Amino acid sequence: MKPKKTDTILIFCAHSDDEVIGMGGTIAKLTTEGKKVITIIFTYGEKSTPHLKEEVTLKQRLIETKTVDKLLKKKSIFLGLKEANLEKQIHELKIKEKVKILIKKFNPKQIYTLSSTDPHKDHRLVNKIIMEIVEELDYKHDLLIFEVWNVVNEPHPRIYSDISPYFKIKLEALKLFKSQRHYIYPLWLSVYFKARLNGFKNKNKYSEMFYKLR
């Protein structure tokens, strides 16, 4: 009897902490359920700590990402883009073609990506690229959007993921991004409030919310 094939989930984000802020509890839930979760990260985020040299920040973020991957039992793949002139690099380095290869290789049952209404321009650009790619590939499976810095809602149906047993793991994962504490720590109240509000709407303690595009 052949072993059951594990479903693969792909998450596309601009920076290595985006997916933990937006859906860290759901990632822990998915991997606990036996799903294979792979994060495709567009940039190293080397400019995120201005008082340190970029190469120092880059090394720190790589180490932090590996530590978070171990905690959440997932895998990360960096596309290796620098934070400056992102759109130009996407064209010159043929990033769309590379992403298409990854989607064909892993044949994910679900794809998650950033929101088109996120205030961060890199987040919006990643959304734009992934939306173009799934259309060009005629991707048929689930496509979902998660939020990071959003203040404006997406005009799509909402679904909720009960992360009550995994909320502490999400917070633990966020703490591991020590180089980003000046960004992440101010988000703690927002992360808690959103989880409680979504939990109230979902009739549980803590939930994460997603927009379902298909």
N, C-alpha and C positions, 0 to 999 in steps of 0.2 A: 504494500500500500504506500503510495507516494505521500510525503509530508505535505500539509496544506501550505500553499504559497502565501507568504506574508504580504499584506497590502502595503504599498509605499505611499508616503505623503511627502510632497515637496512644498517647501516654504521659501518664497523669494522675498528678500529684504535688502535694504541699502546698507545697513550696519549690523554688526553682530549682536547688538542688544535689542534691536527692534522687535524681534519675534518673542523675546522673553517678556518685554513690557506689554505687548499686545495679546500674547496667547501662551505664555509660559505654563500656565496651569493645564491648558488643553494639550500641550506637547507632552507633559508628564502623564496625563491621562491616556493619550494615544499610545505612548510607548509601553505603559503598564498593560494595556490591552493587547500588546504584541505587534503593534504597527511599527513599520520602519519609517522613521522621520528623518528627512534630510533637509538641511537649510542651505540655500544657495545665496551667498552674500556678495553683493556687487562690489563694495569697497572695503578697504582695511580700516577706514576711520582714523587715519594717521593725523588728521588735523584737529581732532576732537579735544586735545589737551594742549592748548597754546603755549603753556609755560615749559613744555618738554619738547625735545627734538622729535621730529616726526618718526625717525627710525626707532626711537625708544618707545613711543606710543604704539607703533605698529607691533613691536615684539610683545608688549604688554597685552594688547588686545588679542593677539593670537593665543597667548597662554591662557587668558581669561576664557576665550571661546572654547578651547579644549577642555578646560575645567568644567564649564557649564554643560558641554556636550556629555561629559562623563556623568554628571549629576542627573541630567534629564534623559540619558540613554539614547541620545541622538547623534547625528553626524553633521558636520558642516563642510561646505565646499566654498572657497573664496574664488571669485572671478578675477580678483587682483587689480581692480580699477583704483586709481588715485582719486581723491576727493575733489580735485580741481578739474573743471571742464569735462564733467562726467558725460554729457551728451556727445561731445566730440569723440571721446574715447570709445563709447559704445559703437559708434559708426566705424572708427578706424580699426578697432580690434575685433570687429565682426562679432560682437557679443550676442546679438540675436541668434546668429547661427550656432554659437556655442550652447546657448540656452536650449535651443530646439533639439540639439543632440542629446542633452541631458534629459529632457522630457521624454524623448523617444527611447532612451536607454532605460530609464527607471519606470516608464509607463505608470505614472502615479494615479491612484484612485481619487485623490484629492489634491488640489493646488490651492495654497493660501498665498496672498500677497498684500501689500500695503494699499492704503486708501487713496483714491484720486482727489480727495478733499483735505488731505493732510497738509498742514502749513509748511512742512519741510519740503523744499523743492526736489531734493533727491528721492524722497519717498514718492512724490507724485510722478517723477520720471520712471521709477521702477514699475509703478502701477501701469503707466502708459506702455512701456515696453512689453510687459507680461500680457496685457490686454491684446496688443497687436499680435503677439506670438500665438496665443491660444486660438485666435481667429484664423490665423494663417495655417495652423496645424489642424484646425477643425476639431479641437479638443472636446471630447464628449462627456467627461466625468465632472465631478463637483469642482466648482470654482468659488472660492470664498475670500472675503476681504476682512482684514483686521485693522484696528485703529491703534495709533500711537499718540500723536499730538492733536488729534482731531477736536475741533470745536463745532464743525458743521457736519450734519448727518448725511449719509449716502442715501439716495432714493431707491433702495433695494429692500427686499424682504429680509427680516432679521431672524437669526436662529441663535439659541443660547446653549452653552456648554457648561454643565454643572462641574465646577472645579473645587467644590468644598473640601474633598479629601486631599487636594493637591495645592491649595493656596499657599501653605507654608513652604512648599518646595519652590513655588514661583518666587516668593520673597527671598528665599535662600539663594536662588539662581541670580536674582538681581544684585544681591550683595557681593557676588563674585566679580562683578564688573567694577572693580575698585578704581580703575583709571577714569571711570565715567561717573563717579559718585557726585560730582558737582552738577551733573545733569539728572541723574537718576534719583538722588535723594529728594529733590523738590517734587518728584513725581509720586512719592510714597503715598501721600494723602489722596492724590487722584486715583492711583491704582487701587487703593483700598475702597474708596468711595464708589468707583465704577463697578468693582467686584460685588460690593454689597447691593448697589442699585440693580445691577443685572440679576443678582441672586433673588432679590425681591420680585422682579418681573418674572423670573423663572421658578419661583416658589421654592427656593433653597437658600443656603447661606451665602455662597459665593459662586458667581458665574462669569464667564466671558462671553461677549456678544460678537457675532459675525454677520456680515452682509452676504447673502447667498445670491450669486449672479447666475448660477445654473446648477 
